[in-house]
Amino acid sequence: MRRYDSLIIAAAIVVLGGLLSLVLADYRLRLLNVSVISAIAVIGFNFAFGLAGLISLGHAAFVGLGAYTLAILTTALGWSPWLAIPVAILVTTVFAGMIGYPLLRLRGHYLALATLGLNVSFTIVVTNWITLTGGTNGISGIPELRLGGFAFNDERRFLWLGLVLLALCAAFAITLQRSRHGRAMMAVRDDETAARMTGIDVTRVKITALCLSAAFAALSGTLFAAHVRFVAPEDFNYAHSIIYLAMLIVGGEGAVAGAVIGAALLTFLPEWLRFLGDAYLAFFGLMLLAILVFLPTGLVGLTGRLRRLGWGAKVERTP
């Protein structure tokens, strides 16, 4: 069954999301769209953090670069969004590759601080380069996505597009994770020295993980821009990078399903806990702490733990 897991998860995403699109109201459909877009970014973040062990706090900068590239190409140059999306992904991936060589010489908290600085620098640049990015006013009037005469101009239609892209991203990520490239990333994460001694090009593996992470982030950013049809600097500040990290930790790092679950949960959680008011942040902090202590593998690890407990109970009852 493992060889078909990617297809099963992809089909489950489309089917479950499609069923939800038929029963949810517009506001919750919008939240579901946000969670789908975030899930694509978190799946990308999983390549760098979950598989390769790169502690990055600048993921939102890659999301923002993809979003701003699409916004500028479509509004200032009149490009079709469908043409701007692959260009935005390419630009972001090349940028990640260029900064990867100097950044990835750092490790641990030094890398985290450097990537955090990257995110802060990105926000400063798009805030002050007013002639190109519009500054704090952002860029509006981004054209909607269309296929012939069919426009993805409402929440339900956009959700169908987002679900298909999320399913494709999830299937690709699972397939790559189980390939020799995915195993090489995990080897580098676990022990760089041992990985290098076995013949793995550690630098190339890290750059590949960062570029894949940036490509998925850029796709997420272009979908965000096409969905909201407006981008501004505050949409991609360092706080969003921390949210992506929290989504992956809550769902379960190293697992594609964990990225999807974490993105959905943390998108809807503020709505579910609105009655707490300002105490929501305290609850969120305690929840994150509890997951780190009692579920270090995230929510996806809960099923395995329950399975082991059930198996242990069965063994104890065996005469």
C-alpha positions in Angstrom: 0.0 0.0 0.0 2.9 2.4 0.7 3.6 2.9 -3.0 0.0 4.2 -3.5 0.0 6.4 -0.4 0.6 9.6 -2.4 -2.4 8.9 -4.7 -4.6 8.0 -1.7 -3.7 11.2 0.2 -4.1 13.3 -3.0 -7.5 11.8 -3.6 -8.5 12.3 0.0 -7.6 16.0 -0.2 -9.7 16.5 -3.3 -12.7 14.5 -2.1 -12.8 15.8 1.4 -12.3 19.4 0.3 -14.9 19.0 -2.5 -17.5 17.8 0.0 -16.7 20.6 2.4 -17.1 23.1 -0.5 -20.7 22.0 -0.9 -21.8 22.6 2.7 -19.7 25.5 4.1 -20.8 29.1 4.0 -18.8 31.7 2.1 -16.8 32.9 5.2 -15.7 29.4 6.1 -15.0 28.7 2.5 -12.7 31.6 2.5 -10.9 30.2 5.6 -10.7 26.9 3.9 -9.1 28.6 0.9 -6.6 30.3 3.2 -5.8 26.9 4.8 -5.2 25.3 1.4 -2.9 28.1 0.3 -1.0 27.9 3.6 -0.8 24.1 3.3 1.1 24.4 0.0 3.6 26.7 1.7 4.0 24.4 4.7 4.6 21.4 2.5 7.4 23.4 0.9 8.7 24.4 4.3 8.8 20.7 5.3 11.5 20.1 2.6 13.8 22.5 4.3 12.9 22.1 8.0 11.3 18.6 8.3 13.5 16.7 5.9 16.8 18.6 5.6 16.8 20.0 9.1 17.3 23.7 8.0 16.1 26.0 10.8 14.6 28.7 8.7 12.5 31.7 9.9 12.3 33.4 6.5 9.8 31.2 4.6 7.2 34.1 4.4 9.8 36.1 2.3 9.7 33.4 -0.4 5.9 33.4 -0.3 5.9 37.2 -0.6 8.4 37.2 -3.5 6.2 34.9 -5.4 3.1 37.0 -4.7 4.8 40.3 -5.5 6.3 38.9 -8.7 2.9 37.8 -10.0 1.3 41.1 -8.8 3.9 43.3 -10.7 3.9 41.2 -13.9 0.1 41.2 -14.1 -0.7 44.8 -13.1 2.4 46.7 -14.4 3.2 44.6 -17.5 -0.2 43.2 -18.3 0.8 39.5 -18.2 -1.6 36.7 -17.9 -1.6 35.3 -14.4 -1.1 31.8 -15.8 2.1 33.0 -17.5 3.2 35.0 -14.4 2.8 32.0 -12.0 5.7 29.9 -13.5 7.8 33.0 -13.8 7.2 33.9 -10.2 8.1 30.3 -9.1 11.3 30.4 -11.2 12.4 33.9 -9.9 11.9 32.8 -6.3 13.7 29.5 -6.8 16.7 31.2 -8.4 16.8 33.7 -5.6 16.7 30.9 -3.0 19.6 29.2 -4.8 21.6 32.4 -4.9 21.3 33.2 -1.3 21.5 29.5 -0.3 25.2 29.2 -0.8 26.2 32.0 1.7 23.3 31.3 4.1 23.7 27.6 4.4 27.3 27.9 5.6 25.5 28.7 8.9 23.9 26.2 11.2 21.4 26.1 14.0 20.4 29.3 15.6 22.8 31.3 13.4 20.9 30.1 10.3 17.6 30.9 12.0 18.7 34.5 12.8 20.1 34.9 9.2 16.8 33.8 7.6 14.8 35.9 10.1 17.0 38.9 8.9 16.2 37.9 5.3 12.5 38.1 6.0 12.8 41.5 7.8 14.9 42.8 4.9 12.3 41.7 2.4 9.5 43.5 4.3 11.7 46.7 4.5 12.4 46.5 0.7 8.8 46.1 -0.4 7.7 48.8 2.1 10.1 51.4 0.8 10.4 50.6 -2.9 7.2 52.5 -3.5 7.6 52.9 -7.3 7.6 49.2 -7.8 5.7 47.7 -4.9 3.3 50.5 -3.9 4.9 50.6 -0.4 2.4 50.2 2.5 -0.5 50.7 0.1 0.4 47.5 -1.7 -0.7 46.4 -5.1 -4.3 46.0 -6.0 -6.3 45.1 -9.1 -4.5 41.8 -9.6 -6.6 40.0 -12.4 -8.6 36.9 -11.6 -7.6 33.4 -12.8 -9.6 32.2 -15.8 -9.7 29.1 -18.0 -11.5 30.1 -21.1 -14.8 31.5 -20.1 -14.6 29.9 -16.6 -13.4 32.4 -13.9 -12.2 31.3 -10.5 -13.9 34.4 -9.1 -15.7 33.1 -6.0 -14.6 31.2 -3.0 -16.1 27.8 -4.1 -14.5 27.9 -7.6 -11.2 29.0 -6.3 -11.2 26.2 -3.7 -11.6 23.6 -6.4 -8.5 25.0 -8.1 -6.6 25.1 -4.8 -7.5 21.6 -3.9 -6.2 20.2 -7.2 -2.9 22.1 -6.8 -2.6 21.0 -3.2 -3.2 17.4 -4.1 -0.6 17.5 -6.8 1.9 19.2 -4.4 1.2 16.6 -1.7 1.6 13.7 -4.2 4.9 15.1 -5.5 6.2 15.7 -1.9 5.4 12.2 -0.8 7.0 10.6 -3.8 10.2 12.7 -3.5 10.4 12.0 0.3 10.5 8.3 -0.4 13.0 8.6 -3.2 16.8 8.6 -2.8 16.7 12.4 -2.8 14.4 12.5 0.1 16.5 9.9 2.0 19.6 12.0 1.3 17.9 15.0 2.9 16.9 13.0 6.0 20.5 11.7 6.2 21.9 15.2 6.1 19.3 16.2 8.8 20.3 13.4 11.1 24.1 13.6 10.8 25.9 15.8 8.2 29.3 14.2 8.9 28.0 10.6 8.4 26.1 11.7 5.3 29.2 13.3 3.8 31.3 10.1 4.6 28.8 8.0 2.6 29.3 10.1 -0.5 26.3 12.5 -0.2 27.0 16.0 -1.4 25.7 17.8 1.7 25.8 21.3 0.1 23.9 20.2 -3.0 21.3 18.5 -0.8 20.7 21.6 1.3 20.5 23.9 -1.7 18.0 21.5 -3.3 15.8 21.4 -0.2 15.9 25.2 0.1 15.0 25.7 -3.6 12.1 23.2 -3.4 10.9 25.0 -0.3 11.1 28.3 -2.1 9.3 26.9 -5.2 6.3 25.7 -3.1 6.3 28.9 -1.2 6.2 30.9 -4.4 3.3 28.8 -5.7 1.5 29.5 -2.4 2.2 33.2 -2.8 0.9 33.4 -6.3 -2.3 31.7 -5.3 -2.6 34.1 -2.3 -2.2 37.1 -4.7 -4.7 35.7 -7.2 -7.2 34.8 -4.4 -7.1 38.1 -2.5 -6.2 40.2 -5.6 -4.1 42.4 -3.4 -0.7 42.2 -1.7 0.9 44.3 1.0 4.1 44.1 3.1 2.3 43.0 6.3 1.0 39.9 4.6 4.6 38.5 4.5 6.3 39.7 7.6 8.4 37.5 9.9 5.3 36.7 12.0 3.9 34.6 9.1 7.2 32.6 9.0 6.7 31.7 12.6 3.1 30.7 11.9 4.3 28.4 9.1 6.8 26.9 11.6 4.0 26.4 14.1 1.7 24.8 11.5 4.4 22.2 10.7 5.2 21.5 14.3 1.6 21.1 15.3 0.8 18.9 12.4 4.0 16.9 12.5 7.3 17.8 10.9 8.6 15.4 8.2 5.1 14.4 7.2 3.1 15.8 4.3 -0.2 14.9 6.0 1.1 16.8 9.1 1.7 19.9 7.0 -1.9 19.8 5.7 -3.4 19.1 9.1 -1.4 21.8 10.8 -2.3 24.4 8.2 -6.0 23.6 8.4 -6.0 23.5 12.2 -4.2 26.8 12.8 -6.2 28.6 10.2 -9.5 27.6 11.8 -8.4 27.7 15.4 -8.8 31.5 15.9 -12.3 31.3 14.6 -13.2 28.3 16.8 -11.7 30.0 19.9 -13.0 33.5 19.2 -15.0 33.4 22.5 -11.7 33.5 24.4 -10.9 37.0 23.1 -7.3 38.1 24.0 -6.8 34.9 26.0 -6.6 33.0 22.6 -2.8 33.7 22.4 -2.3 32.3 25.9 -4.2 29.2 24.9 -2.3 28.9 21.6 1.0 29.1 23.5 0.0 26.4 26.0 -1.3 24.2 23.2 2.0 24.5 21.3 4.0 23.8 24.5 1.8 20.7 25.2 2.4 19.3 21.7 6.1 19.9 21.9 6.2 18.0 25.3 3.7 15.2 24.8 3.5 14.9 21.0 7.0 15.8 19.6 6.0 14.2 16.3 2.9 16.3 16.0 -0.7 15.3 15.5 0.2 12.8 12.9 2.2 10.9 15.5 -0.9 10.6 17.6 -2.3 7.8 15.4 0.9 5.8 15.7 1.0 6.2 19.4 -2.6 5.1 19.8 -1.9 2.1 17.6 1.0 1.1 19.7 -1.1 1.5 22.9 -3.8 -0.6 21.4 -1.3 -3.3 20.3 0.3 -3.3 23.8 -3.2 -3.7 25.4 -3.9 -6.6 23.1 -0.5 -8.3 24.0 -1.2 -7.9 27.7 -4.6 -9.7 27.3 -3.0 -12.6 25.4 -2.6 -15.7 27.7 
